[in-house]
Amino acid sequence: MKETAVWSRRVIAALLPGLLFITSLAQAEWVLVPEASSVSFVSIKKGSVGEVHHFRSLAGGIDDANRVRVEIDLGSVDSGIPVRDERMREWLFETASFPKAVVTATLSDDTYRQMAAGDAANANLTLTLQLHGVSQTIQAALVVVALSADDLLVTTRDPLIINAADFDLVKGVEKLREVANLPSIATAVPVNFVLLLHRRK
């Protein structure tokens, strides 16, 4: 019984930061508009054949402490080929154990809140990506555009390069290569995103 109580406290302690964020996000000014947002990546097979994939389910926003969080449902991966999607879910992302990728960051100021419609700005931001049980920081070059007083469009200025080795994904890539009988699949992929954020009233 004592061990169960200790385990329960540890679980609560591990979940508390995320729960606090969700609570603050519910009162945040800016929330992600998933139907107008996109995260995509390009895979390269056989040395020169590129294919674009994207994720259909995203959530997140910016809380009142300037903390950014974007959750990517890895089970929503869409390559245009259902059997390949299933293989990526099972062998690459292993969604049964790691259902989401989570991107977090803290903004250094709240300049974005004062942007008027038509304003645009470049931003360099340190992102933390949690993927496949691994957490890594990534430097991102972004463009922020105010579409209106209540809508911000945030896009990558340069693609983010994600290396499979950094997130323990090489084994999954190799499994996909073997099953598809391909000579090669690149283990580094460029990732781009377009995120629409809406200010709540």
N, C-alpha and C positions, 0 to 999 in steps of 0.2 A: 504494500500500500504506500509506503514511504517513497519507494522508487517511482511509483506511478505519479505521485504528487510532484516529485522533482522533475520528471519528464514533462508533465503538464506545464509546469512553470517555464521550462526551457522552450517549449513550443510557443507559449504565449509571448515570451520575450522575443522570439524570432519573428513572430507575426506582427508584433505591435507596431514597428515602424511603418509597415505596409498598411495596416489598419488605420493608423493615424493619418497617413497620406490620403487614403480613400475618403476619410471623414472630412479632411480639409478640402479635398478636391470637390466634394459635393457642394462646397460653398465658394469654390474658386470663381474668379472672373472669366477664365478662359478654358474652354473644353474643346477637345478634338471632335471634328465633324467627320466621322468615318467614311460616309458615302462620298465625300469630296476629297478624301486623302488617299495616298498610295505609298506603299513601300515595295520596291522592286529590286531584283538582282539579275545579273547576267551570268549564265554558265557558259563555259567554253569546252567543247568536246572535240576530239580528233584534231586538236591543235588550232583549228580555225573556224569551227562552226559555233556561232553564238546563238543563245536562246534566252528570251526574257521571261522571267517568272515574277509573280507578285503574290502578296498576301491579301485575302479578302476581308479579314477581320482585324480591326485596330481599335484601340481605346486609349484615352489619356487626357492630358491637359497640363495646365500650370496652376499651382495652388497659390494662396495669398502670401507665401513666403518665397516666391520666385523659384520654386522647385518644379522641374519638368519631369514628367513621367509618361512614357508611351509603351503600351503593352501590345505585342504582336502575337496573335494566335497562330502558332506554327502549323496547327492542324488545318488552317485555311489556305495553305500554300496552293497556288494555282499555276500550273505550267502549261495548261491547255491539253494535257494528256492524263486522264484519270488514273491509269495504272501507274504512271510515273509519280503522280502526286502521292499515291498510297505508298510507294516504295520510299519516297523521301520522308514521309511521316514516320514510317516504321524503321528504316535503316539509317537515315541521315540524322534527322532531328530527334528520333526516338521520343515521340510526343507522349507516349504512355508515361514516361518518367519526367520529361521536360516539355510540358505543353506550351510554354510561352517563352518568348524573348522579351526582355524588359530593358528599355533605354531610359536612363535618368541623367539629370544634369541640374546644376543650380546656376541661375542667371546672376550676373554680378550687379545688375541694376534693373530698374523697371522702365527704361526708356521706351520699350515697346508699348507701354500703356499710353504714352503721350503722342504716338504717331498718328498723323492725320491721313485721311484718304489720299492715296497716290504717293505717299512717302515710301522710300525704299532704303534699306541699309544692309551692308555686309556685316557679318558677325562670325567670330571664331569662338568655338565653344568646345569644352572638354566634355565628352559624353562617356558614360559608363554603360557598357553593354553586358548584360547577363544573358548568356546563351549556353545551353547544353551543360549547365552546372558550373560554368566558368564565368568569371567576371574580368573584363578588360577595359581599359580606358582607350578612347579613340578621339583624335583631334578632328573636328568637323568644321569645314568652311561653308557657311550658310548665307542665304539671302532671305531677308525678311521684307515683305511688302504689305502695307496696309491697304486692303481693298476697300475698307470703310472704317468708320470709327469703332466698329465692333467686330471686324473680321481681319485676321492676319493670315497671310500665306507664307509658310516657311519651307524653303526648298534647299537642297544641297547645291552649293556652287560648284564643288568638285565631288566626284563619286567617293564614297567611303570604300576602302579596300579591306575586305574581311578575309583573313587567312584561316582555312579550316584547321590548321595545326594549332592555332591559338585557342581554339575552343573544343579540342578533342573530337574533331569531326572527320579526320582523315580516313579512319576505318570505314565510316559510312560512305564516303565518296568512293573508296576503293570497292566496296560492295556494289554500289550502283554501277560502277564501270564494268565489273565482272559480269553482272547479270545482263547488262545491255550489250556485252561483248564489244566494248569500245577499246581502242588503243590507249586513250587517255581522257581524263576529265580534269580540268584545272582545279587546283585546290585554293586558289585565291580568286575572289569574285568582287566586282564593283557593285556597290549598292547605292541606290538613289531613293530619295523620298520627297514627296510633296504633301505637306500637312496643312489643313485649314483649321484654324482655331477661331472659335466664336466667343465673344465676351457675353457672359450672362448678365441680365438685367437684375 
